[in-house]
Amino acid sequence: MTTNEIPVTLLSGSLGAGKTSTLNHLLENAGDRRIAVLVNDMGEINVDAELLSTGTDVAADGGVAELSNGCICCERQDDLETEVARLADEREFDYLVVEASGISEPEPVARLFTTASRAAAVYDLDTLVTVVDATQFLETFGDTETVERETAPGSEDRPLSDLLVEQIETANVLLLNKCDLVDEEERELAEELLSTLNPGAKLVGSVHGRVDPGEILATGRFDPDDLGETGGAPTFEIDRHMHEHHDHDHDHDHDHDHGHVSPERTYGITSISYRRRRPFHPERLWEFVTDLPGAVVRSKGLCWIAGRDDLAVSYSQAGPTVRFEAVGPWIAGLPEIEQELYRDGNSDLPWDDEHGDRRTELVFIGRDVDDAGIPDRLDDCLVTDDEWDAGEWETRERTETGARYPVETGESVEIDRR
């Protein structure tokens, strides 16, 4: 970070988790730090801004800016860019804190500060913080309530559990708030699950949002690579859970490795990885995900589905909700000259001489998931030798179940398992 850039902390978290309490504590204990705050709420009256403005010197001279009646990650992105640029032009301050609404996705907001824009020229995205309500966290994964999303054309309502998981997995710092309202066992279980969902984040406990400002301001924890790449081929990575597990070619001999299992912890929260180089039979995969073991809290990854051999499909599950989304073409399905050009510029692309980059990479997180027989059940979902040799897997998109999967980039299919 240069001396001219202003460090930015993006504060996310579900509704009622304690983001505003955290900000109030931050402003009241700023010391000699000069902090500007931008808050966003979804109502016509910006309640969070009203709560923040009360009794703060920063608000009195314009340090609290507000965006109302819109989510800054989607509908009001232009407003956000304009406001942060105005703040930089008109004020002298050392830090900017952006409090996103409870239904904001962190990544689109974060990209505003990392791509070519007026904001990126002035600010340095420093820390992504997610505030988690200790009293509601575990229950949220079973919540079927949905929230309206307008982040992409054709998108549908999104379950709160799915959104919360994204906020958790994107964070550099996880602030487990309201720790005084849970007993020691509940807190330890929540901490264990959070650490498994995002092992790279720093976990900090708090009560009423009281946290040392140094834990969330100018920490230097954000890495632009954490946001991944945009456009082009799918580059899904789950190395956090798979760093000890090597690529596996599931060939005709059926020898296979069941994947890496994370170390057992106090409450049995574990993760298991699964990699194969053979497509899933669409009907059998559908049956598996609709009858996922109850031990699984979170699972995600990239799928090769028979009949979708030129299209990479991402898989995401949080609580009762499963989503398949077409994220882009497999490089192996592109014309040879385009394959060569892409591979020349991406030497780390997982490549197999027979299948190219077509592959499945999945991770499952939950209580004692290593005892749930998941790798064996998934192997049963793969195209068999007879199906492979007969070429039947090439026509599976015409079956009733196969037609339920997305067929073009950006299209998604959601399953509610309840």
N, C-alpha and C positions, 0 to 999 in steps of 0.2 A: 504493500500500500504506500503510495506517495504521500507527502505531507499535505498535498492539496485535496486529497480525497477524504470524504466524510464516511466513517464506518457506519454500516446499517445493520440493525438487528430486526429480523422479521419475526413477529410474535404471532403464533397460530395456536389453535386449540378449539375444542368443542364449545358449544354454547354453555355458559355457566361454569366453565372450568376454573376461572379465576384470572383471566388475562388482564382485566381492568384493575383488579386488586394488585396484581403484580406491577402494573404500570404506575399506579398511585404510590406504591411503596418505593418504586424506583425514583420517581420525581421528588418524593419527600426526603429521600436519602441520597440525593445526587451529589452532595458536597460541592466541590468546585467544578463538577462536570456540567457542561452546557448541553442540554438534551432537547431536541425537537421531537415531537410525537405526532404521528398521523394515524388517526383512528377511523375505522369503517364500521358501519352497522347497516342492517338490511331494512330498517324502518324509515319512514319519512322523518321521524325524530331520531337523531343520532344519540341514543341513550348513553353509549360508552363515552362519547365526547362530553356530554353533560356531566357524567360522573367524574370524569377526569378533570374537567375545568374547575370544579368546585374546590376552592382553597389552594390552588396551585399558582405560584408566581409565574411559572412558565406560560400558563394559559392566559394570564392577564395581559401579556404583551405580544400575544399572537403565536406562541410556540406550539399550541395544539391546533393542528389543522384537521378538518373532518370531511369525509365523503359520506353522504347520506343516500339512502334508498337505492343501494346497489352493491354488488359484491366486487371488490377491487380486483379479483382474479379474473373476472370475465367482463361483465357489463360495463364497468367503470374503469377499465384499464387506461383509457386515454386520460381520464380525470386524474388518475394516480400519477401518471407520468408528468402531467402539467403541474400538479401540486408539489411534487418533490423537486421539480426544477425551480418553481417559484420560491420555495423555501430556501433553496441554495442561493438564489439570486438576492433575496431580500433580507436574510438573517445571518447572524454569526452564531454558530453553534458547533459543538464538537462531535455529537452523535445524533443519528436519526433512528427512531424506533417506529416501525410500522406495525400497528395492531390490526391484523386481518379479522374479518368477521368469522363467526364460528362455523360457517359453511364454505369458507374459502379454501381452495387448494393451494398449498404453499408454492409449488413449483412454477406455475405461470407468473405469480407475483415476483418470485426470485429472479426469473429470467429478465425482468425489466431492468435489473441492475447488473446483468451480466452480458447483455447483448448491445448492439449498437443503438444507443438512444441518448437523449439528453441526460437522463438519470445516470446511466452507466459512466458518462464522462466526468461526473462530479462525485459520485458515491462509490464506495467499495463495500459490496455485500460481505459482511463479516461473520454473522451468526444466525442460524435458523433455530428458533426456540419453539417448542410445542409444550403448552401447558396441559397437563392431564389431570382430570378429576379422579382422585384416588377412590372416592366413594362410588363412582359410576363406571369406572374403567372396565372391570371384569364383566359387568352386566351388559355393557354396550355391545359386546360381540354377539349377544343373542338378540339384539334389538332389530326389529324388522321395519321400524319407522323409516320413511324415506324423506329426502329433501330435494326440492326442485333444483336442477342444475341447468345452466345454459352455457356451458363451456365449449360445446361443439355442436354443429348442425346435426339434428336427428338424435341427440343424446336424450336419455330418459332420466327420470328421477333416480337419485342415488341413495342407497342405504347409508345411514349415519355411521354404521360400523365400518363400512368400506372407506368412507372419508376419514374417519379417525385413524385408521391404520395408515393411510397415506400421510397424514400429518405427522404421525409417529416416525415412520420410516424415513421421512425427508429431513428430520431434525438433526442438528449437531448437539443440541442440549435438550434433554427431556426434563421438564420441571413437574415433578409429581406433587400436586398441590392437595390441600385439605387432608394432610397426613394425620391430623389430630382427630379426624372423624372415623378412622378405621383402626382396628386392633393390629397388633404386631404381625400376626400371621397373614392378615389380608394385605398389609403393606408389603411384606416380603414376597408374597405371591405376585403382586402387581409389579414390583421391581424386577423380579425374575423374568416375567413375561416381557416387560418392556426391554430389558437387556437382551433378550433373545430376538425380539422383533427388530431391534436396532442396536447391535453390539458395538457400533462405532460411536454412539452418542454418549455424552456425559450425562449421568443421571443425578439429579439434585432434588432432594425432598424439601417441601415448604409447607407453611401454615399461613393462610390469609395472604398468599402471594409474597411473603417476606423472603427475599433472596438477596444475597450480596450482589450489588451491581456488577462487580467484576466477573460474576458467573455468566452474564449474558451480554455484556458490553465489551467490544474490542477484544474478543477471545481469540480471534484468528483461526477459528475452527472450520470455517466454511472453505470448501475446495470446489472450484467451478466444475471439476470433473464429476462431482457428486450428482449433478443434474443430468448427466448423460449427454448424448448427442441428439440432435434434431434432424429429421429428414433421413433419406437414404435407407440403407438396409437396417433391419432390426439388430440392436446391439445389447440385448437384454443380458444383464450380469447379475449373478447371485453368488459371487465369489466369497462373500462373508460366511456363507454356510457351506461352501463347497471347496474351500482352499486345500483340503487334504484329499480331495477326491478327483481322480483323473478322468479324462474323456474315456468313454466306454463305447465300443462298437458292438451293438447287439446283433450278432450275425446268426447264421443258420445253426451253429453248434449250441446256441442258447446258453453258453457260459456267460455269467454276468456277475457284476459286483452290485450289492444292494445299496451302495452309497455310503456317504459319510454321515455318521450320527454324532450330534453334538454331545459334549460331556453331560452326564446326568447331574441335576441340580437338586436343591433341597425339596422342591415341590414337583419334581419330575418334568419340568418344562424342557423339552428337547426339540431338536430339529433334525430332519433327515433329508438328504438330497438324492436326486434320481436323474441320471443321464442315460439316454439311449440314442441310437442312430437308426431307428426304424420307426415308421409312422404308426400312430394309433388307429385302430379300427374305430370309426366314428360312433357307431352304436354302443360298443362296449365302453368307450371312454365316457359317453353320455351317462350310461348306467352307473359308472364309478363315481362321477362327480355329483350326481343326484343322490347318492347313497354314501357320501363321504363319512368316514368314521367320526363319531362325536368327539373324539379326543383332539381333532384338528381344529385349532383356533384360526390359523392363517396358513394359506398356501398360495404359491404364485410361481410363474415361470413362463417358459416359451415352449410351444407345442408344434410338432410336426404331425398333421392330421391327414390320413389317407384321403385322397380326393382334393386336397388343398396343397398340392405339391409345389406350387410356385408362390405360396402365400404363407408367411410366418404368422402364427396365431398366439397371442399372449393369453395366459390364464391367470385369473386372480380370484381368490376366495377370502372373504373376511366374515366370520360368523356364518349366518345362514345364506349368504349371497355368493353366487359364482358368476363370473363374467369372462366371456371369451371375446377377444377383440383382434381384428386383423391389423397388424402393425406395419406391414410392408412386405415387399417381395423377398424371397430367398435369393441371394446372389447367384446361387446355382441355377436358378430359373431364368436368368437374364441372358441375352446374347453373349457369345464367348468373348467378344472384344470388350464388352462392358464388365464382364467378370474379371478379366485381366486388369483393366484399369482400376477397378475397385480394390482388388487384392494387392495391387502394387502400392496403393496408398493406405492399406489397412493390413499390415503384416501380422497383426495379432488375431485376425479373424479365424475362429475355429473352422478348419477345413479338412474334409475327408476326401480321399481320392475317388471314392465311389459315389458318395452322397453330397459332396460339397459342404455347404454350411447348414444343410437341413439336419435338424436335431431336436431333441427334447431335453430341456433343463428345468427341473422343478425342485422346489423346496417346500417341506411341510413342517409346521411349527405347532406345538401343542403339548398336552400332558401325555407323557409316555408314548409318543407317536412311533417310537422304534418297536413297540410291542403290537402295533396295529396291523402288521402285515402289508403295509402299503406298497413296497417295491414288488412283491409277488403279485398283488392284485393289479398293479399297473402293467406288469409284464403280461398278464392275462388279457390286457386290453390291446396289446400290440397286434399288428397284422401277423398272422401265422405264416409258417413256411409254405404251406399249400396255397394260401391266399397270395403270398408274395410271388411264388413261382408261376401261378396262374394269371397274375396281373389283375386279379379282382379288385385290389385296393385302389386301382386307378379310376374306378368308376363309382366310388362310394359317395361322391357328391350328389348322385342322383337318387340315393335312398332317402326315405322320409326323415330319418334322424340326421343324416349328413347335411340335408338342406337347412337344418337349424343353425349350423355354424356360419359365421360371417364369410362373405364371398369377395369383398373388396376392401382395400385399405381404408381404415377409419370406421368401418362398420363394426358394431358390437352386438353381442347376444347375452342377455342376463337371465340367470336362473334363480328363482327364490325357492330354496329347498324346504320351506315350511308351508 
